[in-house]
Amino acid sequence: MPIITSGTGVITQINVFTCAPANQAALIALLAEGARSVCDVEGWMSASIHRGLDGDKVVNYAQVRDQAAQDRVMARLRASDFFARNAALGTAHPGLYEVALTLGG
């Protein structure tokens, strides 16, 4: 389950993908497959995949405990053909983040 709390040290990778609307469902399926392939990596925490209502975007919100875990996850994905398959379906715009503030009501 995602943890959205500041000061935890958790690293969140937010990756916004642009894709052809015809590729959106396949991209979501591939991201789900990728998440399942790394969920046993030490320090992996969660993945949440969001379907863009406009049809040409997908967002993957993935969390790990720390940078070492992020490195292990990326190494596992690199060792497979995941990134090439991903690039065939859309363009990734990744970034690593830490929670600075949460506000709820």
PyMOL commands that set and color helices and strands:
alter all, ss='L'
color gray80, all
select helices_A, chain A and resi 21-38+67-79+82-89
alter helices_A, ss='H'
color red, helices_A
select strands_A, chain A and resi 11-19+44-51+57-64+90-97
alter strands_A, ss='S'
color yellow, strands_A
deselect
rebuild
show_as cartoon
